[in-house]
Amino acid sequence: MADPTIDPTLGPVLARTGDERAVLESFLDFHRAIVLRKVRGVSHAQASRRLVPSLTTLAGLLKHLALVERNWFPALFAPGPDDVYLTSEEEAAASFTLEPGETVETLATAYAAACARSREVAARFDLAHVVPHPQLGEVSLRWVLIHLVEETARHAGHADILRELTDGETGVL
C-alpha cells in the first residue's frame, strides 16, 4: 500500500529494487497522481471544455477513471450490492459525459476515493489470486494491476495533452 507521506511521483524510484507488487502499485499510484495533478488549478469550465473531437475532457477523464477503478477492483474482487461490472463500450463512453452538478472538484474527490478503495481491495489478495471476469473468463490481480497501469498511464498522457492545450502547463509535476 502506498505511504501517503511520500510524494507518489517518487514511488517508482523508491520501489526500484522492491518486489513485484511494490513496483506495480508504485507505478499505478504514480499515474493516478499525475491525473490528479493535471486537473489542479483549472476551473470547472476549463476542465469540461472539449479540445478534441472525442468526448475526452480533463473532467471526463476523472469520471471515466473513477469508473475504471470501481470496475476492475471492487466489482471483480469484492463486489458489494451496488458494484456491477460494466461490459459495454457504450457504458464506458458514457462515463466521459458530465452530469449536472458534477464539478472538477467533486470528480477529483470521487476519483481519489475510488483509488483508495481499489488499494484497499487489492491489498486483501495475493497477486496470483484469480477471479471470474464476464468477458475474459478469469483474471488475476497481477493482470488487473498491469492493465490499470496501462489504462491510467494512457489517460494520464491524454490529460497531459489536454492540460497543455488548456493553459500551456506541461510536465509531471
Contacts in CASP RR format, 6 or more apart in sequence:
PFRMAT RR
TARGET T0000
AUTHOR 0000-0000-0000
METHOD contacts of the structure
MODEL  1
MADPTIDPTLGPVLARTGDERAVLESFLDFHRAIVLRKVRGVSHAQASRR
LVPSLTTLAGLLKHLALVERNWFPALFAPGPDDVYLTSEEEAAASFTLEP
GETVETLATAYAAACARSREVAARFDLAHVVPHPQLGEVSLRWVLIHLVE
ETARHAGHADILRELTDGETGVL
1 25 0 8 1.000
1 119 0 8 1.000
1 123 0 8 1.000
2 8 0 8 1.000
2 11 0 8 1.000
2 25 0 8 1.000
2 26 0 8 1.000
2 29 0 8 1.000
2 119 0 8 1.000
6 14 0 8 1.000
7 33 0 8 1.000
8 26 0 8 1.000
8 29 0 8 1.000
8 30 0 8 1.000
8 32 0 8 1.000
8 33 0 8 1.000
9 30 0 8 1.000
9 33 0 8 1.000
9 34 0 8 1.000
9 172 0 8 1.000
9 173 0 8 1.000
11 26 0 8 1.000
11 29 0 8 1.000
11 30 0 8 1.000
12 23 0 8 1.000
12 26 0 8 1.000
12 27 0 8 1.000
12 30 0 8 1.000
14 26 0 8 1.000
15 22 0 8 1.000
15 23 0 8 1.000
15 25 0 8 1.000
15 26 0 8 1.000
15 27 0 8 1.000
16 23 0 8 1.000
20 127 0 8 1.000
20 142 0 8 1.000
21 127 0 8 1.000
21 145 0 8 1.000
24 127 0 8 1.000
24 142 0 8 1.000
24 145 0 8 1.000
24 146 0 8 1.000
24 149 0 8 1.000
25 119 0 8 1.000
25 122 0 8 1.000
25 145 0 8 1.000
27 149 0 8 1.000
27 153 0 8 1.000
28 145 0 8 1.000
28 148 0 8 1.000
28 149 0 8 1.000
28 152 0 8 1.000
29 115 0 8 1.000
31 149 0 8 1.000
31 152 0 8 1.000
31 153 0 8 1.000
31 156 0 8 1.000
32 65 0 8 1.000
32 111 0 8 1.000
32 115 0 8 1.000
32 152 0 8 1.000
34 156 0 8 1.000
34 157 0 8 1.000
34 159 0 8 1.000
34 160 0 8 1.000
34 172 0 8 1.000
35 61 0 8 1.000
35 62 0 8 1.000
35 65 0 8 1.000
35 111 0 8 1.000
35 152 0 8 1.000
35 155 0 8 1.000
35 156 0 8 1.000
35 159 0 8 1.000
36 108 0 8 1.000
36 111 0 8 1.000
36 112 0 8 1.000
37 172 0 8 1.000
37 173 0 8 1.000
38 58 0 8 1.000
38 156 0 8 1.000
38 159 0 8 1.000
38 160 0 8 1.000
38 162 0 8 1.000
38 163 0 8 1.000
39 47 0 8 1.000
39 58 0 8 1.000
39 59 0 8 1.000
39 62 0 8 1.000
39 104 0 8 1.000
39 107 0 8 1.000
39 108 0 8 1.000
39 159 0 8 1.000
39 163 0 8 1.000
42 58 0 8 1.000
42 104 0 8 1.000
42 163 0 8 1.000
42 166 0 8 1.000
42 167 0 8 1.000
43 104 0 8 1.000
44 59 0 8 1.000
44 103 0 8 1.000
44 104 0 8 1.000
44 105 0 8 1.000
46 58 0 8 1.000
46 166 0 8 1.000
46 167 0 8 1.000
47 57 0 8 1.000
47 58 0 8 1.000
47 59 0 8 1.000
47 60 0 8 1.000
47 62 0 8 1.000
47 104 0 8 1.000
47 166 0 8 1.000
48 57 0 8 1.000
48 58 0 8 1.000
48 59 0 8 1.000
48 60 0 8 1.000
48 98 0 8 1.000
48 104 0 8 1.000
49 57 0 8 1.000
49 166 0 8 1.000
50 56 0 8 1.000
50 57 0 8 1.000
51 57 0 8 1.000
51 162 0 8 1.000
51 165 0 8 1.000
51 166 0 8 1.000
52 162 0 8 1.000
54 96 0 8 1.000
55 93 0 8 1.000
55 96 0 8 1.000
55 97 0 8 1.000
56 96 0 8 1.000
56 158 0 8 1.000
56 162 0 8 1.000
57 96 0 8 1.000
57 98 0 8 1.000
57 162 0 8 1.000
58 104 0 8 1.000
58 159 0 8 1.000
58 162 0 8 1.000
58 163 0 8 1.000
58 166 0 8 1.000
59 98 0 8 1.000
59 102 0 8 1.000
59 103 0 8 1.000
59 104 0 8 1.000
59 107 0 8 1.000
60 95 0 8 1.000
60 96 0 8 1.000
60 97 0 8 1.000
60 98 0 8 1.000
60 107 0 8 1.000
61 96 0 8 1.000
61 155 0 8 1.000
61 158 0 8 1.000
61 159 0 8 1.000
61 162 0 8 1.000
62 104 0 8 1.000
62 107 0 8 1.000
62 108 0 8 1.000
62 110 0 8 1.000
62 111 0 8 1.000
63 95 0 8 1.000
63 96 0 8 1.000
63 97 0 8 1.000
63 98 0 8 1.000
63 102 0 8 1.000
63 107 0 8 1.000
63 110 0 8 1.000
63 111 0 8 1.000
64 92 0 8 1.000
64 95 0 8 1.000
64 96 0 8 1.000
64 155 0 8 1.000
65 111 0 8 1.000
65 114 0 8 1.000
65 151 0 8 1.000
65 152 0 8 1.000
65 155 0 8 1.000
66 107 0 8 1.000
66 110 0 8 1.000
66 111 0 8 1.000
66 113 0 8 1.000
66 114 0 8 1.000
67 86 0 8 1.000
67 92 0 8 1.000
67 95 0 8 1.000
67 114 0 8 1.000
68 148 0 8 1.000
68 151 0 8 1.000
68 152 0 8 1.000
69 111 0 8 1.000
69 114 0 8 1.000
69 115 0 8 1.000
69 117 0 8 1.000
69 118 0 8 1.000
69 148 0 8 1.000
70 83 0 8 1.000
70 114 0 8 1.000
70 117 0 8 1.000
70 118 0 8 1.000
71 85 0 8 1.000
71 86 0 8 1.000
72 118 0 8 1.000
72 144 0 8 1.000
72 147 0 8 1.000
72 148 0 8 1.000
73 117 0 8 1.000
73 118 0 8 1.000
73 121 0 8 1.000
73 122 0 8 1.000
73 144 0 8 1.000
74 80 0 8 1.000
74 83 0 8 1.000
74 117 0 8 1.000
74 118 0 8 1.000
74 121 0 8 1.000
75 83 0 8 1.000
75 84 0 8 1.000
75 85 0 8 1.000
75 86 0 8 1.000
76 85 0 8 1.000
76 131 0 8 1.000
76 132 0 8 1.000
76 133 0 8 1.000
76 139 0 8 1.000
76 144 0 8 1.000
77 121 0 8 1.000
77 122 0 8 1.000
77 124 0 8 1.000
77 125 0 8 1.000
77 129 0 8 1.000
77 131 0 8 1.000
77 141 0 8 1.000
77 144 0 8 1.000
78 121 0 8 1.000
78 124 0 8 1.000
79 85 0 8 1.000
85 133 0 8 1.000
85 134 0 8 1.000
86 92 0 8 1.000
87 134 0 8 1.000
87 135 0 8 1.000
98 107 0 8 1.000
118 148 0 8 1.000
122 141 0 8 1.000
122 144 0 8 1.000
122 145 0 8 1.000
125 141 0 8 1.000
126 141 0 8 1.000
127 140 0 8 1.000
127 141 0 8 1.000
127 142 0 8 1.000
127 145 0 8 1.000
128 140 0 8 1.000
128 141 0 8 1.000
128 142 0 8 1.000
129 140 0 8 1.000
129 141 0 8 1.000
130 138 0 8 1.000
130 139 0 8 1.000
130 140 0 8 1.000
131 138 0 8 1.000
131 139 0 8 1.000
131 141 0 8 1.000
132 138 0 8 1.000
133 139 0 8 1.000
160 170 0 8 1.000
160 171 0 8 1.000
163 169 0 8 1.000
163 170 0 8 1.000
164 170 0 8 1.000
END
